Amino acid sequence: MSSIAGYSGPKVKSDILVEFFPGTEELNFSGFTNQQQQAVIETAKRLEISTGTVIGIDSGAAPWVAAARFEAAIRKELGDNFHSLPAAPKWNIQPKDRPRRSRLYAPGNKPRFIEKAAAAGADGIILDLEDSVAPDRKDEARILVAYALANIDFGDTEVMVRINQGERASEDLSWIVPQPVQHILLPKVERAEDVKAVRDMVEVLMDLNHRDAFPWLMPILESPRGILNALSIADSVPEMAALTLGLQDLTAEIGIMPTLEGTESFTARSLVVLAARAADLQPIDTVYVDVKNIEGLQKSISQAKNLGFVGKGCIHPSQVKPVEDGFMPTEAQIEKAKKIVAAMKEAEEKGLGAIALGSKMIDPPVARQAMAVLKLIGL
């Protein structure tokens, strides 16, 4: 008997298929580069595997990918009674109000897409363990994502993971919470209790791994019940920075097809924005699925921005720049914001609660809106 993890083939890139054969002779390898083999040997030492045969069919995989595929193959063959991937030495969490205009999804079981997404320059990258991963590949995916978190330098990009529901959520969290994940997306949230349950699981895992920085939680509302419970969900736990909409599942449950005009989703989108703002969270819009239709994407961005969303999900690197540009303020908005902030500063110096700017009165709420605009451009 043997076990296999990973992929190979003429169209596969940045991956490796690893097959492990149990045996009684000293562990031996074939089909690996020197760096890949060294990474696998280090993993074998942690797992206390010293016998057997390991064969690799390489398609340009990084050493960490080879190690992740080896560990997945070992656990398939011999079970899960092994030492865990070491916890990260430190965890850096992005500020609650940092820009989250673009969040690029990457399938959690495809190293090539993870590497491409990491280099796309998005505000955030979402390593997906849910819809983009086949059920029989879930175990491989969570191991690969944990290794990606431990080994890839994502720079200023906020690193997020979308977990599964139910029992799989606990398994996903056990792998990713010890690593430097900064944001965890919770799919198909319908009740405040759904968020609280995940929050409690994260807290237990943080204690076990001596993690001192709580990752942000981001509920995805993608069902009628979830939308109608938006405010209680947004108020459920303090460890949240944003609330987002999943329109594909929502329209499927309603029994309608999404339209470019977005009439069918107007109420749901408005409720998500209102709930998010009521709870001091960022409202994030759904993805736009027609990758080649940039004009349609730009129209969708404009609609989302006009409704009050501050960002949008992306499913391809080509969508990142249009999304980020679309959620940036115009030059006219920037200049107006500068004047408002300056006027409000003058009002404060004079001990006034409001001050005239042209024919309009400027008060603290208007000033806060202006400061939010300037924050998007780093001022």
N, C-alpha and C positions, 0 to 999 in steps of 0.2 A: 504494500500500500504506500501511497505518497499523497502529498497535498500541494496545491498550487495556489499562488497569489500573483496578481499583476496581469499585464497584458503584453502580447507580442503580435507581430504581423507587419505587413508592408506599409500600412497606414498609421501605425503606432509610433509616437515620438515621446521622448523623455520618460519612458517607462521601461520596465523589465519584468519578464515572467520568471518567477522563482519557483522551483519545485524541490521539495524536501523529501528525501527517502530516509526513514529511520534505519538505524543499523547499529552494530556493535563495534565497528572499526572507527578509528580516529576520524573526526570530521574532515571531509575533503570537499573541494570546490572545483567547478569548471564553468566557463562561460562568463566570468566576471573580469572587469578591469582590476588593476591593483588597488585603486582607491575604493571601488565598490566592495571588493573582497575584504579590505581592512575594516570597512564600516560594518559588514556582516559579521566578521569575527568579533568585533567589540559587542555587537548585539548578542551573539551567541554566548559570550562570557557572562553578560548580565542575566541571560535566561538560563545559564548553567547547562548549555547544550554542548557536549563535547564529542558526540558520535553521530554518524550518519553521512549522507551525501547530499550536497546542495548544487543544483544545476541552474544556471541563469541563461536566459535568452534575451540579450540586451538590445534595447532600441534607444540608446542614448540617455539612460537614466543617470541622475545625480546619485552620489553615494548614499545620501539619506533616503532616497527612494528605494534603493536596493535593500537597505537595512529594514525599512518599513515593510516591504514585501516579504522579506525573510521572516520577520516576526509574525506577520499574518499567516504565513504558511505553517510555521511552527505551532501557533495556537489552534489552527484548524486541525492539525494532526494530533496534537498532544494535550489539548485543552487549555484553559486559562489560568492554571495554577502556577504562574510565573511572576517574577518581579516586574513591577510597572516601569514604564518609561520615567526616568528621573524628572522630578519637578524642576521648573525653571528657577534660576537663582533670584530673579526679580520680575515684577509685573508692573508695567506702566499703563495707566488708564488715561484715555483722552478726556479732556474737559467735557462737562455735560453740554455746553453750548457751542462746541466746535462745529464748523460747517460740515454738514452731511448731505451735500448736494447730490453726489453720485455714490452709489454702493454697487459694486460690480460682482455679480454671482459667478462662482467657479465650481464645477462639479468636484466634490470632495474625493473622488476616486480616480481623477485624471491629472497626473502631475503636470502634463503639458499646459493644461488650462489654468492650473494654479500658478505656475510660473509666469504665464502670459498676463494673467490678471494682476499679479504682484507688480509687474512692470508697466501697467497701464496708466498709472498716475491718478487713479480715482481717489476720492476722499476716503472711501472704505472698500474693502474686499470682503465678500461673504463666501466662506468655504462651506459648501452646502453638503449636508449629510442626509437631507430629506428627499425631495421629489426627484432630484437629478441622479440619485443613486439607486440602482436596482436592489430589491430586497435581499438577494443572495450575495450582494457585495457590501452590505452595510458594515460588517465587521472589518473588512479590509479598509473601507473608507475612513472610519473613525481612527484607525491606527495611522493611516497615511496623513490625515489632517493633523493629528497630534505631532507627528514627525515634522510636518511642514511648519507648524507653529514653533517648534523647537529649533529649526534649522534655517529658515528663510529670514533674511533681513527685509522687512516690509517698509522700512523707512518711516515716513510720516503718514503712511496709509493706515487707517484704523482697521485692525484685524478682527473680523467677525466670523462667527460660525452659526449656521442654522441647524438646529438639532431636530431630532424626530420627536414624535409624541409617545406617551405611555412608557412602557418598560424600556424601550430603546432610548428614551430621553435620559434615563439614569445611566445607561451604558455609555452613551455619548459623553455625558458630563464627566464621568469618571476618567475619561481619556483627555478631555480638553481643558478642564478647569485647572489641573496642575501646570498647564502650559500657558504662555503669555497671550491668551485670548483676551480681547478687550471688550467685546460686545457679543452677547448671545441672543440670537433670534429665536423666538418661540412661535412655531407655526400653529395656525388654526385655533387660536385662543378664543374661548367663548365666555369665560367667567373669570372674575378676579381670583378665584381659588386656583385656577390653572397657573397663574403667574406666581402666586404665593407658594405653591408646591415646588416649582422649579427653584424659586429663591431659597427655600429651605434645603433642597438638595445641594445647591451650590455652596451654601454656608457650611454644611457638614464636610464637604470635600475640601473647602478652603482650610478648615481646621486640621484635617488630616494631613494636608500638604503644606501647612504653615504659610498659606497664601495670605497676604495682608491687604491686597487691593481687590475690592469687589468688582467683578466685570459688570458692565451695564447689561440690563435685560431689555429686549425690544419685542413686545408682543406684535404678532401679525394678525390683523382682523380680516378674516376671509370667509365668514359665514353670516347669515342674517342675525343669528343670536349674538355673535361676537360684535357686530355693528351696533345692535340695540343695547348692548352692555358696555359700549365704548368708554363711558365716563367712569364706571366702577372699575374697569380694567386699568384705565389710566391712573386711577387713584390707589391701586392695589398695594404697591410697594414703593419705597423711596429709591430703589436702585434701578431707576429707569431714566433714560435720556430722550427717548423718542417712541413714537407710536406709528405703525405703518399699516398700509392697506394691501391686501392680496386680492386683486380684482378677478383673476382668472377663476379661482375656486368659487368666489362669491357669485359671479354671474352664472356659473354652472349650477349652483344650488338654487338660484332664483329661476333658472330655466330660460335664460335669454343669452344672446350673443353680444359681446361688447361692440359698440359702435365708435366711430371716430369722433362723433359729436359728444359722446359721453353722457347723453341724457339719462340713460338707465342707471348710471352710477353717481349722479349728482348728489342725491340725498346721502348715500353712504359716505362719499368723500367729504361732504360737509360735516357730517357727524364725527368723522375721525379727526378733522381739523379742529372742530370745536372742543371735543374731549381732550385732545392733546394740549391745546392752549389753556384750557381750564385747569389742567394739571401741571402746567409749566413744562411741557414736553415739546419736542420738535415733531411736527406732522410730516411724514414721509409718504410720497405717492407710490403707487404700484409700478410694475415694469411695463414697458411697451414692447410687445412681442415681435413686431414686424421689423426685423433687424435692418433690412435694406431700404426701408422707407424713412429716410431722414426727415423729409418734409412732414410726414405724419408724426414723427417723434417730436419735432419742434412744435407742432400744433398741440400735442398732448402736454408738453412741458408748459406752454403758455396757459393752457387751461388749468393745470395743476397750480401754477404760480398764482393765477388770479383767484383761485379758491383758498389760498393761504398755505399751501404746501411749501416746504423749504428744500425738498430734495426728491429724488426719484430713483428707483431701482434700475439697474442696467443688466442686460444679459449678454452683451458683447462689448469688447473694448472700443469698437467704433462708436458706441453710444456715449462714452464717457465725456468727451469734449463738448458735444452738443448739449448734454445735460448740465454740465458745469457752467458753460457759457449762458445757457438759458436761465439759470437761477442766480446769475450775477446781476446786480443793479446796473441800470444804464448810467451814462455820464450825467444826464440831467438829474437822475435820482440821487446820485452821489453828491453833486453840487448843492442840491436842495438840502440833503441831510447835513452837510457841513454847516450850512447857514443856520439850520435849526438848532444844532448842537451848540454853536457859538452863541446864538440868541438866548438859549436856555442857561448857558453858563453866565451870561450877563445878568439874567433875571435872578439867578442864585446869589450873585455878588451884591445885587441891590436888595436882596431879601424879598423878592417877589415870587409868587407861585406861578405866574404866567407873564408873557411879554408879547408885544406885537411884532410881527415880522411881515412887513408889507401891509396887506389888508386882513391878515389872519392872526389869531391869537395862538401862541405856542405855550402848551402846558406840559407837565411831566410825561403823560402817556405818549404825546406826539414826539417828545424828545427821545423816549425809549425806542420808539420805532425807528427814528433816525439813527440812533446809536447802533441798532441791530444791522442797519444797512451798511454802515461804515465798518462794522466788525467783519462783514463778509469780504472786504478788500484789505483787511489787516490794519485798519485805522482805529 
